[in-house]
Amino acid sequence: MKQRITTGIIAGLGFFILLYLGGYWFAGLIAALSVIGYDEFLRMNGLKNGKAVQVIGFAGVILLTLPWGWSGLTAAHLAWLMMFLFMAATVISKNKITIDHIAMAFLGVLYVGIGFHYMIATRWIEGDGMFWTLFVFFCIWATDSGAYFTGSFIGKTPLWPTISPKKSVEGAVGGTVLSIVVALVFAYLRPELVSYTQAVYIGLLIAVVGQMGDLIQSAYKRVKGIKDTGTLLPGHGGVLDRTDSWLIVFPFLHLFSLLPHV
């Protein structure tokens, strides 16, 4: 527990400093996390021996994570280019790199790259990026904390026992309620940016989608028979363990136009 708390304080302090600095400081942090996260993804799937897959995959993750605007490229352009390069690798390697290998590697590029990209995009929202980034993060963390403590004290009904036996319906409800409360606090602080009605709606969606992101990672780790995706953060696991909700929530909010555009 002591190690977990120490790691959390140090990592949290560094994260908030770079978040406050914004710009390329925060983008650099997120890019580094995306590379580490993709490395964890490759390791979990036994793809660390394929050099070509690694080179294409890491290049794709970095390109998708960083802002796209240059040269008129979009996420669709980059995703198609990565798909083409992965599929070409199967031909050039004479099927030593199989379609199964590239399918999993490509999925990881999209999951990690696009997920982290929208964290940078949120921070780069003109004028109010800090507000919206904190809004989303605090709602995610409120969901996690609310679900944990509510589930610990009154959780009795399993939420999805075959995927995550410790999660309860009561915990999920508690996390959702706390997320909405936090969203309302942000609406109170900046009513010109978000109304109370919008806050309730966004807080609810963050809680629901965030918990689905958590369950997605739990389901994946259960299939792979592992407890943590990595060991970067002692007591906390790997990057993907800590960002499972982030990777789903941020793209969801942007793709459905629930946050201002950059």
C-alpha positions in Angstrom: 0.0 0.0 0.0 2.8 2.4 0.9 4.4 1.8 -2.5 1.1 2.3 -4.3 0.5 5.6 -2.5 4.1 6.9 -3.1 3.9 6.0 -6.8 0.5 7.7 -7.1 1.7 10.9 -5.5 4.8 11.2 -7.6 3.1 10.2 -10.9 0.1 12.4 -10.2 2.3 15.4 -9.4 4.3 15.1 -12.6 1.1 14.6 -14.6 -0.6 17.7 -13.2 2.5 19.9 -13.8 2.7 18.9 -17.4 -1.0 19.2 -17.8 -0.8 22.8 -16.4 2.1 23.7 -18.8 0.0 22.3 -21.7 1.2 22.7 -25.3 4.0 20.4 -26.3 4.8 19.6 -22.7 1.5 17.8 -22.2 1.6 16.5 -25.8 5.0 15.0 -25.2 3.8 13.3 -22.0 0.8 11.8 -23.8 2.9 10.7 -26.7 5.3 8.9 -24.3 2.4 7.2 -22.6 1.0 6.1 -25.9 4.4 4.5 -26.9 4.7 2.7 -23.5 1.0 1.6 -23.7 1.5 0.2 -27.2 4.6 -1.7 -26.1 2.4 -3.3 -23.3 -0.2 -4.1 -25.9 2.4 -5.9 -28.1 3.8 -7.8 -25.2 0.4 -9.0 -24.1 -0.2 -10.4 -27.6 3.3 -11.9 -28.1 4.1 -9.5 -30.9 7.5 -8.3 -29.6 9.5 -10.6 -31.9 8.2 -9.1 -35.1 10.5 -6.1 -35.9 8.4 -5.0 -38.9 5.2 -5.1 -37.0 6.8 -3.1 -34.2 8.2 -0.4 -36.5 5.0 0.1 -38.3 2.9 -0.1 -35.1 5.0 2.4 -33.1 5.1 4.8 -36.1 1.3 4.5 -36.4 0.7 5.1 -32.7 2.9 8.2 -32.7 1.3 9.6 -35.8 -2.2 9.0 -34.5 -1.5 10.4 -31.1 0.0 13.7 -32.1 -2.1 16.5 -33.7 -3.1 15.6 -37.2 -3.5 18.9 -39.0 -0.2 19.0 -40.9 -0.2 18.3 -44.6 -4.0 17.9 -44.6 -3.8 14.4 -43.1 -6.8 13.1 -41.1 -7.3 10.1 -38.8 -8.8 8.3 -41.7 -5.8 8.9 -43.9 -3.4 7.7 -41.2 -5.5 4.7 -40.3 -5.6 3.6 -44.0 -1.9 4.1 -44.4 -1.2 2.0 -41.3 -3.5 -0.7 -42.6 -1.8 -0.7 -46.0 1.7 -1.0 -44.5 0.7 -3.8 -42.1 -0.9 -5.8 -45.0 2.1 -5.1 -47.2 4.3 -6.6 -44.5 2.5 -9.9 -44.9 3.4 -10.0 -48.5 7.0 -8.9 -48.2 7.6 -11.3 -45.3 6.0 -14.2 -47.4 3.5 -14.7 -44.6 6.0 -15.0 -41.8 4.0 -12.0 -40.5 0.5 -13.4 -40.7 -2.9 -11.7 -41.1 -3.6 -12.5 -37.4 -0.5 -10.7 -36.3 -1.2 -7.5 -38.2 -4.9 -7.6 -37.3 -4.1 -7.4 -33.6 -1.3 -4.9 -34.1 -3.5 -2.7 -36.1 -6.3 -2.8 -33.5 -3.7 -1.7 -30.9 -2.6 1.2 -33.0 -6.2 2.5 -33.2 -7.1 1.8 -29.6 -4.0 3.4 -28.2 -3.3 6.1 -30.8 -6.7 7.5 -31.2 -7.5 7.2 -27.5 -4.4 9.3 -26.4 -4.8 11.7 -29.4 -8.1 13.0 -28.0 -6.5 13.8 -24.6 -4.2 16.2 -26.4 -7.0 17.5 -28.5 -9.0 18.3 -25.3 -6.1 20.1 -23.7 -5.6 22.1 -26.9 -9.2 23.4 -27.0 -8.6 27.1 -27.5 -8.9 29.2 -24.3 -10.6 26.6 -22.2 -8.6 23.4 -22.7 -7.5 23.2 -19.1 -11.1 23.4 -17.9 -12.4 20.7 -20.2 -9.5 18.4 -19.6 -9.9 18.7 -15.8 -13.7 18.3 -16.2 -13.3 14.9 -18.0 -10.5 13.6 -15.8 -12.2 14.5 -12.5 -15.4 12.8 -13.7 -13.5 9.7 -14.6 -11.7 9.6 -11.3 -14.9 10.4 -9.5 -16.5 7.4 -11.2 -13.6 5.1 -10.2 -13.6 6.3 -6.6 -17.4 6.3 -6.2 -17.6 2.8 -7.6 -14.8 1.5 -5.4 -16.1 2.9 -2.1 -19.8 2.3 -2.8 -19.0 -1.2 -3.9 -16.8 -1.8 -0.8 -19.5 -0.7 1.7 -22.8 -1.8 0.1 -22.0 -3.7 -3.0 -23.9 -7.0 -3.2 -25.1 -7.4 -6.7 -22.4 -8.5 -9.2 -22.2 -6.2 -12.2 -20.5 -8.6 -14.6 -19.1 -11.5 -12.7 -17.6 -13.4 -15.7 -15.5 -10.3 -16.6 -14.8 -8.6 -13.3 -16.0 -10.5 -10.2 -15.3 -7.6 -7.8 -17.5 -5.0 -9.5 -21.0 -4.5 -8.3 -24.2 -2.8 -9.6 -24.3 -0.7 -6.4 -20.7 0.4 -7.1 -21.5 1.3 -10.7 -24.4 3.4 -9.5 -22.3 5.1 -6.8 -19.6 5.9 -9.4 -22.2 7.4 -11.8 -23.8 9.6 -9.1 -20.4 10.9 -8.0 -19.4 11.7 -11.6 -22.6 13.7 -12.1 -22.0 15.6 -8.8 -18.5 16.5 -10.0 -19.8 17.6 -13.4 -22.3 19.9 -11.6 -19.5 21.4 -9.6 -17.7 22.3 -12.9 -20.9 23.8 -14.2 -21.2 25.9 -11.1 -17.6 27.1 -11.5 -18.0 28.0 -15.3 -21.7 28.3 -16.1 -20.8 30.2 -19.3 -19.1 27.0 -20.6 -21.5 24.3 -19.5 -25.1 24.4 -18.3 -26.3 22.2 -15.4 -28.3 20.1 -17.9 -25.3 19.6 -20.1 -23.2 18.7 -17.0 -25.6 16.0 -15.9 -25.7 14.6 -19.4 -21.9 14.6 -19.9 -21.2 13.4 -16.3 -23.6 10.5 -16.8 -22.0 9.5 -20.2 -18.5 9.7 -18.8 -19.4 7.4 -16.0 -21.2 4.8 -18.2 -18.6 4.9 -21.0 -15.7 5.0 -18.6 -16.9 1.9 -16.8 -17.3 0.2 -20.1 -13.7 1.1 -20.9 -12.7 -0.5 -17.6 -14.6 -3.6 -18.3 -13.1 -3.9 -21.8 -9.7 -3.9 -20.3 -10.8 -6.4 -17.7 -12.2 -8.7 -20.3 -9.1 -8.5 -22.4 -6.7 -9.3 -19.4 -8.9 -12.2 -18.4 -8.6 -13.7 -21.9 -4.8 -13.3 -21.7 -4.6 -14.6 -18.1 -2.8 -11.6 -16.7 -3.4 -9.3 -13.8 -1.6 -6.2 -15.1 -0.7 -4.9 -18.5 2.8 -3.8 -17.3 5.0 -2.9 -14.4 5.8 0.7 -15.1 3.9 2.0 -12.1 4.7 0.0 -8.9 1.5 -0.9 -7.2 -0.6 0.4 -10.1 0.4 -1.9 -13.0 1.1 -0.6 -16.5 0.0 2.4 -18.5 -3.0 0.6 -20.0 -4.2 -0.4 -16.5 -4.3 3.3 -15.5 -5.7 4.7 -18.7 -8.4 2.1 -19.6 -11.2 4.5 -19.1 -9.4 7.5 -20.6 -8.8 5.7 -23.9 -12.6 5.2 -24.4 -14.0 8.4 -22.8 -12.0 11.1 -24.6 -12.6 9.8 -28.1 -16.3 9.2 -27.3 -16.9 12.8 -26.1 -15.2 14.3 -29.2 -16.6 11.9 -31.8 -20.1 12.7 -30.6 -19.4 16.4 -30.3 -19.9 16.6 -26.6 -16.8 18.8 -26.2 -15.8 22.0 -28.1 -13.6 21.3 -31.1 -9.9 22.4 -31.1 
